[in-house]
């Protein structure tokens, strides 16, 4: 990378704010100038405090929110890349292990969690929010999993929460990196409530008065602020029949061919955008995501297999950080975040050059000093002591 890195030696403080009262705790991402991108310190602080809240008998409810115009744009990729290049690939691996562990704790939390998602939520931000009890979105919310354009498959458990969407909409979202608005998120099941942004403060005040962990009671409080979300006429979600037809195919090549055939019968913007996105993205990451999401579906779409999804993400990350199969992660970061020429040189550069054997190699067991497989905490022994 020819990009000249610049560093600040000033320590960022209060990157996560912990507030609330004895019954209701708030976890507030507070790195707005960085779009609340998750770094090591933020993840460690959240993990520590969420564990404390879970076993505190006084705490009934936890709210996740963020300051600024974005909820969370994902993990701090610049840190991950620079720490790997300047030190050793195990540095970002350690960070990623902590991030996935936090995602698992949230997904298996013993007390109700409410995510207030007002603004952009991508990648690591989705890992924090998509498995919480309640997921509140607004007219300002934009959801996306754009990892394939960065040279990696959608991760942080995306193969789990996207596989639970209607039909093959999850494959469409993961392969294309399409942005969904709040109404589309409610319609497809990624969000549970749509609240206008002007009412968020009132909703938050009402939630802070909650003195119970009863899901039905909390839902009743939230329903008072909820509005019907209107899905636009040109939304891809209204084209679910066509999406199912195209994205149910067994390979990425077949999906693209099916989309091309459909476009000949009547081109729509979403088809063109989907094709352009997949043609721009890393061929390897596209095939990896399709493989993982199909594995999760085969093992049981509605089972609690978030742990299996995260474990697969971690194994794949090793091969990405270590470059055992390709350099796509570093090349994607170079093109998007360092040189910013938006002209990644993927290897291999074409889908037909990514063999099944290459995809298989991303799932191989790692036997190398400095690497430990992802061992998620035993959540069955946690008692919330309500």
Secondary structure, 3 states (H helix, E strand, C coil): CCCCCCCCCCCCCCCEEEEECCCEEEEEECCHHHCCCECHHHHHHHHHHHHHHHHCCCCCEEEEEECCCEEECCECHHHHHHHHHHCCHHHHHHHHHHHHHHHHHHHCCCCEEEEEECCEEECHHHHHHCCCCEEEECCCCEEECCHHHHCCCCCCCHHHHCCCCCCCHHHHHHHHCCCEEHHHHHHHCCCCEECCHHHHHHHHHHHHCCCCCCHHHHHHHHHCCCCCCCCCCCCHHHHHHHHHHHHCCCCHHHHHHHHHHHHHHCCCHHHHHHHHHHHHCCHHHHHHHHHHHHHHHHHHCCCCCHHHHHHHHHHHHHHHHHCCCCCHHHHHHHHHHHCCCCCCCCCCCCHHHCCHHHHHHCCCCCCCCCCCCCCCCCHHHCCCCC
